[in-house]
Amino acid sequence: MLVLKNGNYVMGEQEQTVCETVISYEAMVVSQIRQKYSLDEELAILRQRDSKPEEFSAYFNYCEACKARAKQEV
C-alpha cells in the first residue's frame, strides 16, 4: 500500500501513524494533474477541445501519463 510520508509516496506498512495518509489512485492522478493544470484551466481546455485540438491533445496525453504513473505507484 502506498502512503504519503513527508511529502513522498512510499510503500507503507499495514499500520498507519499520525504522519502518514493513505492516498487513492484517483487522488494521485488528480494531484499530478493539478501540478500542471488548475481546475479552471482544465475546464477551459475541455470547453475548447474542438476549437483548439492541439492544446486538448497535449492535455489528454499529460493526463494519460499521470494515470500510468499512478498505476505504477499503487
Secondary structure as UniProt FT lines:
FT   STRAND          2..5
FT   TURN            6..7
FT   STRAND          8..11
FT   TURN            18..19
FT   STRAND          20..22
FT   HELIX           25..34
FT   TURN            35..36
FT   HELIX           39..47
FT   TURN            48..51
FT   HELIX           53..73
//
